[in-house]
Amino acid sequence: MSAEMLRIEGLQAWYGESHILHGVDLTVNEGEVVCLLGRNGAGRTTTLRAIVGLTGARQGSIRIHGEEAIRLPTHKVARLGVGYCPEERGIFSSLSTEENLRLPPVTAAGGMSIDEIYEMFPNLKERAGSPGTRLSGGEQQMLAVARILRTGARLLLLDEISEGLAPVIVQKLAEMIRTLKSRGYTIMLVEQNFRFAAPLADRFYVMEHGRIVQQFEQRELSDNMAMLHEFLGV
């Protein structure tokens, strides 16, 4: 069995007075791709944000490589080797592609070099001098993911990275995830695009109303399609 990279127990989270997560329990093992499924508003993005300390109040336990992180500020969570790619991407429009890549600090050993990133993302090498505003949606998404690979993060939290992108770009992102998994990265996906996530994930968690309501492995996917249709309409 692989070592646990992430263990969440009884996680509750709030935005102001809004109670969003109501006792989330899940584990992610080292080298796995795990997907959080659920309708909009189920609490999937809040779960990722809670892991890195970007929600309001939190209660429960978040252990990263066995270290309790529930009370750590975001910059210290990053130093545990966690990289978060938000849905809004956060590309700096006034900076070039390469300046965006070089901006985040290295927070852990083993981050990819610029040359390694350009080898994985040849589109970004071609656009190295282009301002962030000139990149296509797909190129911006590649840049958002590539940026956290420089930091040394080994646990990648990826929020809706396929949203709104052309099928050919979505296919490239799927290839990227397979490559990262083959290199030992651990990946937690939040995805609305079930067809994108289904062949990539080793395990699935289904969320509803701020709780995990079902979990299953890739080999059990066909047996759970009726349940997924009920919860997700897939």
QUIBELVEN-V255041 format. One record per residue. N is the residue number from 1. RES is the residue in three letters. OMEGA is omega in degrees with one decimal (none if undefined). Layout:
# QUIBELVEN-V255041
N & RES & OMEGA
N & RES & OMEGA
This chain:
# QUIBELVEN-V255041
1 & MET & 176.4
2 & SER & 176.6
3 & ALA & 176.5
4 & GLU & 173.6
5 & MET & -174.7
6 & LEU & 172.8
7 & ARG & 178.1
8 & ILE & -179.6
9 & GLU & 174.5
10 & GLY & -174.8
11 & LEU & 172.3
12 & GLN & -178.8
13 & ALA & -178.3
14 & TRP & 161.3
15 & TYR & -174.1
16 & GLY & 179.1
17 & GLU & -179.3
18 & SER & -178.7
19 & HIS & -170.7
20 & ILE & -179.6
21 & LEU & -171.3
22 & HIS & 176.0
23 & GLY & -178.5
24 & VAL & 175.5
25 & ASP & 175.0
26 & LEU & 174.7
27 & THR & 173.8
28 & VAL & -179.5
29 & ASN & -179.0
30 & GLU & 178.2
31 & GLY & 179.9
32 & GLU & 162.6
33 & VAL & -178.9
34 & VAL & -178.1
35 & CYS & 172.0
36 & LEU & 179.0
37 & LEU & 177.7
38 & GLY & 176.3
39 & ARG & 172.4
40 & ASN & -179.7
41 & GLY & -178.2
42 & ALA & 179.6
43 & GLY & -175.9
44 & ARG & 178.9
45 & THR & 178.2
46 & THR & 176.5
47 & THR & 177.9
48 & LEU & -179.0
49 & ARG & 178.1
50 & ALA & 179.2
51 & ILE & -176.7
52 & VAL & 172.8
53 & GLY & -178.0
54 & LEU & 172.2
55 & THR & 172.8
56 & GLY & -178.6
57 & ALA & 176.7
58 & ARG & 172.3
59 & GLN & 179.4
60 & GLY & -176.3
61 & SER & 173.0
62 & ILE & -178.7
63 & ARG & 179.7
64 & ILE & -172.7
65 & HIS & 177.6
66 & GLY & -178.4
67 & GLU & -179.7
68 & GLU & -174.8
69 & ALA & -172.1
70 & ILE & -177.4
71 & ARG & -178.6
72 & LEU & 172.4
73 & PRO & -172.6
74 & THR & -176.3
75 & HIS & 177.6
76 & LYS & 172.8
77 & VAL & 178.4
78 & ALA & -178.9
79 & ARG & 173.2
80 & LEU & 177.5
81 & GLY & -179.0
82 & VAL & 176.0
83 & GLY & -177.2
84 & TYR & 176.7
85 & CYS & -174.8
86 & PRO & -178.7
87 & GLU & -176.8
88 & GLU & 172.9
89 & ARG & 174.8
90 & GLY & 177.4
91 & ILE & 177.9
92 & PHE & -171.6
93 & SER & -177.2
94 & SER & -179.1
95 & LEU & 175.5
96 & SER & 177.5
97 & THR & -177.7
98 & GLU & 176.5
99 & GLU & 174.6
100 & ASN & -179.6
101 & LEU & -175.0
102 & ARG & -172.9
103 & LEU & -175.6
104 & PRO & 177.5
105 & PRO & 171.7
106 & VAL & -175.2
107 & THR & 179.4
108 & ALA & -179.4
109 & ALA & 172.4
110 & GLY & 178.2
111 & GLY & 179.0
112 & MET & 173.6
113 & SER & 176.9
114 & ILE & -179.6
115 & ASP & 177.9
116 & GLU & 179.0
117 & ILE & 179.2
118 & TYR & 176.2
119 & GLU & 179.0
120 & MET & -177.0
121 & PHE & -178.0
122 & PRO & 176.6
123 & ASN & -177.8
124 & LEU & 177.0
125 & LYS & 179.2
126 & GLU & -176.1
127 & ARG & -172.9
128 & ALA & -177.7
129 & GLY & -176.3
130 & SER & 174.9
131 & PRO & -179.6
132 & GLY & -178.2
133 & THR & -177.2
134 & ARG & -179.2
135 & LEU & 173.7
136 & SER & 178.1
137 & GLY & 179.4
138 & GLY & 178.4
139 & GLU & 176.7
140 & GLN & 179.8
141 & GLN & 175.9
142 & MET & -180.0
143 & LEU & -179.7
144 & ALA & 177.8
145 & VAL & -177.9
146 & ALA & -177.2
147 & ARG & -178.9
148 & ILE & 177.8
149 & LEU & 176.7
150 & ARG & -170.6
151 & THR & -174.3
152 & GLY & 178.8
153 & ALA & 175.7
154 & ARG & 173.0
155 & LEU & -175.5
156 & LEU & 177.8
157 & LEU & -171.5
158 & LEU & -172.9
159 & ASP & 173.3
160 & GLU & -174.4
161 & ILE & -179.2
162 & SER & -170.7
163 & GLU & 172.8
164 & GLY & -175.8
165 & LEU & 179.5
166 & ALA & -177.9
167 & PRO & -178.9
168 & VAL & 177.7
169 & ILE & 177.6
170 & VAL & 178.1
171 & GLN & 177.8
172 & LYS & 178.2
173 & LEU & 176.6
174 & ALA & 177.0
175 & GLU & 178.0
176 & MET & -179.2
177 & ILE & 177.7
178 & ARG & 178.9
179 & THR & -180.0
180 & LEU & 177.3
181 & LYS & -179.6
182 & SER & 178.4
183 & ARG & 173.3
184 & GLY & 176.7
185 & TYR & 174.9
186 & THR & -170.9
187 & ILE & 174.2
188 & MET & -175.9
189 & LEU & 161.3
190 & VAL & -174.8
191 & GLU & 170.0
192 & GLN & -178.0
193 & ASN & -175.1
194 & PHE & -178.4
195 & ARG & 175.5
196 & PHE & -172.9
197 & ALA & -169.9
198 & ALA & -177.9
199 & PRO & -173.7
200 & LEU & -169.3
201 & ALA & 171.9
202 & ASP & 179.5
203 & ARG & -177.9
204 & PHE & 168.2
205 & TYR & 177.4
206 & VAL & -179.2
207 & MET & 175.0
208 & GLU & 176.8
209 & HIS & 173.5
210 & GLY & 178.8
211 & ARG & 169.2
212 & ILE & -177.4
213 & VAL & 179.7
214 & GLN & 171.6
215 & GLN & 179.5
216 & PHE & -178.0
217 & GLU & -179.3
218 & GLN & -177.6
219 & ARG & 179.5
220 & GLU & -173.6
221 & LEU & -176.7
222 & SER & -179.7
223 & ASP & -175.3
224 & ASN & -177.0
225 & MET & 178.5
226 & ALA & 177.7
227 & MET & 179.6
228 & LEU & 177.0
229 & HIS & -179.7
230 & GLU & -175.3
231 & PHE & -170.6
232 & LEU & -175.4
233 & GLY & -178.7
234 & VAL & none
